[in-house]
């Protein structure tokens, strides 16, 4: 095959559309025009993916070159980048080097999605699973990284039929086993909480023995102090991913809250939060 | 998509390369392709083996004035609008923009063989999605390329084609110089196209390189395919 014929074959392959034009009774002329533009979108997306990769790569290289100098921040501000943008691009770069064969997928992720999947609490296997399945929507990512099953409904007693329908493979059975295990753990925790509560009421004048979970304390604090977090995020609250939620809190407070979370003493943490709130005139909105 | 071949220096092979790239693109994409020229010699029709006298009624001037005119069919789905070389008057820019909008509806790829005459040069560059620079490998042409690159958006420059290469020490020196200039840019610098008797023979026969089975043309074909890939 001559080199031009090879190119011709490649172009034909590239222009194949998977859209079902027949179902929508789209005439041939319109179909051909749409396919042409569809091809153009894909071609330009490929270019965009490569550009995104190159931008992240260069930024990372400058961050290394200027690290010792302590001038990286001044440099990126000079070219008009913000701390948030740099953080996002560097996180995206981490994904590019961890999954060099998934450049288009990584380039198509939203900033929020990048932030979530580069969180240190998310293990590499989960990230690879997300990339393999091409999951891009933030809510789908959140579902997948949440400890509860991705194939099963959250409330098992809400819809037994749904569970039955969801189980089609041995993997799904494993997911169900995992879910049962989680529920058993949850029940165990509730029993322990009940026991602690009973004891607390019994000894209310004595030393406080009840220590609610980390997430509960954080949540109560957020509510009491008018810190707004979207309802969707409440579903994710658990000891291991509480930091993820705090990542949502805006630019200037993000680092501070991360530091606060490192503090083990709850009382001290609350003091830090109060100081932070005073500094922010009483309210922090994370959206 | 509009692709302009441009170099202010004459004789670098703009018209011949425009025809080769346009024909190659037509064969590869099977789309309708049009060639426009602002070179009143209209060599493209001769390179394609078409013998027609050009008068004002068939030229680009008429298209710009009236939005309509005659077309020369060079090959299947490959057309050419020549230029008669008369002086253009009136609101050339707006009329050309209207014309190009209409032509874009009809043709998937429009190649422009651009010479720095008739006030059209800047409008061509402005309207182009891609620019290709044919060049000689000598000091003056290399400097003029450097200046040209500085004056247009780098994203638009798709490729530089060193043409009529005689494999001299000086040419090799300037090729390396161009390589250095382009080292950090995303611009394809293709292998020089040699001055060759086979190409002269094809021109005499009015054939493009894609119509020849000569094995000696494989390297040139591959180089031009690289450029076509940059366009598509």
Contacts between the chains, C-beta under 8 A, distances in Angstrom:
chain1	res1	chain2	res2	distance
A	2	B	221	7.6
A	3	B	218	7.4
A	3	B	221	5.8
A	3	B	222	5.4
A	3	B	225	5.2
A	4	B	24	6.1
A	4	B	27	5.8
A	4	B	28	5.9
A	4	B	210	6.0
A	4	B	221	6.7
A	4	B	225	6.2
A	7	B	28	4.7
A	7	B	225	5.7
A	7	B	228	6.7
A	7	B	229	6.9
A	8	B	27	6.7
A	8	B	28	4.7
A	8	B	29	7.7
A	8	B	30	7.4
A	11	B	28	5.8
A	11	B	29	5.8
A	11	B	232	6.8
A	36	B	108	7.3
A	43	B	232	7.5
